[in-house]
Amino acid sequence: MNLYNILDRYIFLPLGDLVYGSRVASKFNELRRNEHLSSEQLKALQQKKLQKLIRHCYKTVPYYTRLFDQLGITPDMIKTPEDLQKLPPLTKQLIRDNYNDLFSTAIPQKRRRKSSTGGSTGTPLQFCTDSLEWSSWKASTLRAWEWYGMKLGDKIFSLGGSSINKRKQLFSFKGLYDRIIMRNFKYSSADVTDKSMKRNYDSMMKLKPSALRGYGSSLYILARYIEKMRLPVCPIKVILTTGEVLMPEYRRKLEEVFSAPVYDAYGAGDGGILSHECPCREGLHISEEACIIEITDKQGTPLPDGEVGHVCSTDLDNYVFPFIRYQVGDMAYIKPEPCSCGRPSRLIGQVMGRAGRLMYNKKGVPIPPTVLPMMFYPNLDYHNKEYQKTYYKIDKFQIRQDKQGDILILLKLKDPTESHEQFDYIIENYRAHFTESEVSLQFVDEIPTLPSGKEDYCVSEYDYNPAK
């Protein structure tokens, strides 16, 4: 541990909490202590938080007050995670239909932090959190990074899109927090040309980070570029992937090029899901102090461990806009056996949603799937508030690439009477990336599922085989 690590841990982080009104330092210490709990103690802690949340929801959240009364359920009837199945799943459509009634009347508006999904499941969603939720998220991440031998203050080179690299003004608190406390230096993966990869490579070599972090597909493209150009790399301690399913070929290539272990994470701001691999890499440890994960069928009936189903999450820290039994939109399963590391938390065995496949344009340039939702914003500017309003007129979308490499975009609007012409910019955005491809836009009443019955926002039959 160097001097910066010490200053960051014991001065900069507590000072950041004081300025921002967050509790990252105390939550981090709490999570570290929880490492020594037994599974029974961890379950008791989780149940205590669940009961407190349920009472809060019934008293102060109109949607849940109405739901409980309609079902004839009182807060005292939900004491354990197993009792949650008395409630129906919360879907994205239910959130849209009851948006204003999902806010707690006991929490002032000034505490609300507006947030949204990046549309990585093909269904954009707006919601709110607060500083407690944010603190839990940061603390859980820091705990996992410590498992890999990282210290707060180690430099991180992040390569990704809007969900992990949200733009911050140079001297904003959030921008300073990232650079000074998290030491997280962020770069965009929206442009994946060789010129952009060279720029990102040069930035990485200048920074000399301890860790690489980002979408698996984005880091994979950078690794392939480095390999193709036979470039040297600086020593890297760990590679941290998140935001999409980590494909086995991505892990292999990253570890081969950077000579560092890859550790994956799965999270969802909508639903409060936090899970990370440990050094054993036998699955993703759920931060069970922060959320309750159920795997269910489509109707919300819990499935046995080991069986693949819908991910339902109850966020134990979001009191502003509570998520109870929220269907995230991903498929996964819980491993029946515990991790050999000895930690008491349950393991997510594999996440099947938000697949990390690459699409290719006809010139062979790879397009990461996490970049595709960004193209639904006018001028590719997902920060502009007026453009966000246009984007959130979209209910669902799906991008299809046929065997010839041409693109068909299916769009379902929240209001079918909206003018279709206002979305013509989407065609131009996709043409700019899928050069030489025919791009067409089709408005539909429903987005079709795959033959397996699963939903997916990008489907490609294009058989482009780049050199490995």
Residue, then its C-alpha position, 0 to 999 in steps of 0.5 A: m500500500n503506497l501513500y496515495n492508497i492510505l490518503d485515499r482510504y482514510i482521508f479522501l473517501p471520508l471527505g467525499d462522503l461528507v461533501y456528498g452526503s453518502r456513506v461509502a466508507s461506513k458501508f465498505n467497513e460494514l461489508r468487510r465485517n460481513e465477510h465473517l458472518s455465517s450463512e444463518q447470520l447473513k440471512a438474518l441480516q437480510q430478513k431484518k432489512l426486508q421487514k423494514l423495507i416492506r413496512h416502509c413501502y406499505k406506509t409510504v408508497p401508494y402503489y404498494t399500499r394499494l397492491f397489499d390491500q387488494l391482495g389482503i396482505t399486511p406487512d407482517m405477512i412478509k418476513t422472509p425472502e420466501d414470503l415474497q412470492k405472495l406478491p406478483p412480480l414487478t415488471k417494466q410495464l407496471i413501472r411505466d403504468n404506475y410511475n408516480d405512485l412508486f415514489s415514497t411520499a416520506i422522502p423529499q424530492k431533493r433526495r431523489r437521484k434520477s437514473s435510467t437503464g441504457g436499454s441493454t435489454g431492449t426496453p429502456l426504463q427511468f427510475c430513481t435512487d438516492s445516496l444510500e443506494w449509491s453508497s451500497w453500490k460503490a461499497s460492494t464494488l470496493r469489497a470485490w476489488e479488494w478480493y483481487g488484491m486491489k487497493l482504493g487509489d489504484k489507477i483504473f482504465s475504464l472502457g465502455g459506454s453510457s452505463i459505466n462511463k457517464r459524462k461528467q463535467l471536469f470539475s463536477f463533484k462526480g468527476l472529481y470523485d471518479r478521478i481522485i477517490m476511485r482513480n477511475f479514468k474513463y474512455s469511450s468504446a462507441d468508436v471501435t475503428d483502428k484509429s480510436m483503438k490506437r488512441n485508447y491504447d496510447s491513453m492506457m499506456k500513458l496512464k499505466p493502470s493497475a486494472l482494466r475495466g469495461y464491457g467484455s466486448s469493448l476490451y476484447i476489441l482493444a485486445r485484438y487490436i493490440e495483438k494485430m499490431r503486435l504492441p507491447v502492454c504495460p503490467i496489468k494486475v486485474i481485468l474487471t468486466t461488467g455490463e454484458v455477458l462475458m463470453p468465454e472467447y473474450r475472457r481467453k483473449l483478454e487473459e492471453v493479451f494482458s497476462a492478467p486474470v479476468y473477474d466478471a460482475y453482474g449488476a442492475g441499477d434498476g433492481g439493485i443487483l450487485s454480484h461479483e466473481c471471487p478469485c475462485r471464479e465459480g460464480l458471481h457472489i450476490s451482495e445479499e446485504a443489498c438485494i434478494i435475488e429470486i429465479t422464477d418462471k414468467q409468472g413469478t413462481p420460484l424455481p429450484d436452484g440450478e434451474v434457469g429462469h427470470v431474474c427477480s430482484t428486491d432492492l433492500d436499499n432503495y427507499v425512494f423508488p422501491f423495487i420488490r420482486y422486479q423482473v430485470g429482463d435477464m435469465a440466470y440460475i443460482k448454483p446449488e452448491p456454495c463457493s469453495c472460497g467459504r464466503p456465505s453468499r449465494l452464487i449466480g451460476q450464469v447470466m443468459g441475458r444481455a448477450g455479449r455477442l459482436m455484430y460486424n459491419k461489411k468492412g469487418v469492423p466489430i460493433p459491440p452490442t452495448v453500443l447499439p442502444m446509444m444509436f437510438y439517441p439523436n446525434l448519438d448524444y445520450h446526455n442531451k435532455e431533449y434527446q432523452k425525451t425522444y429516446y424515452k418515447i420508445d417502448k422496446f426495440q430489437i436490432r436484426q442483422d440478416k445473412q447478408g449483413d443488412i440491418l432491420i430495426l424493429l421499434k415499438l413506441k409507447d404511443p403508437t400515434e407518435s409521428h414515425e418520421q421523427f425517428d428517421y435519425i436512427i437509420e442514419n446513426y446505424r448507417a454511419h456504423f454499419t457501412e455498406s449495409e442496408v438499414s431499415l426501420q419498422f414500427v411494430d405492435e410487439i417485439p417478437t421473441l426468439p424461437s426459444g421464447k427468450e427476449d433479445y435486443c440484438v439478433s445477427e445471422y451475419d457470418y463474418n469471420p474475422a481473424k482471431 
